[in-house]
Amino acid sequence: MNIKADFPTLVEEIDYGTPESRATKQITLTVDGRSITVPEGTSIRRAAMEGGVEIP
């Protein structure tokens, strides 16, 4: 039996907590000893995730 769904499937997306910042000025912060450079206005959670640091 072949069943086709007539609705879009859900796509799993990473929740960064806030929208991406469009600022042109860059800032550097340190999370768990790792320096991460991101646009000004980026949330700490988004910066950490973009820098590969997992925050529980």
BELHULIN-V90645 format. One record per helix or strand of 3 or more residues. SS is the DSSP state (H for helix, E for strand). FROM is the first residue (numbers start at 1). TO is the last residue. If there is no record, write none. Layout:
BEGIN
ss: <SS & SS>
from: <FROM & FROM>
to: <TO & TO>
END
This chain:
BEGIN
ss: <E & E & H>
from: <26 & 34 & 44>
to: <31 & 39 & 50>
END
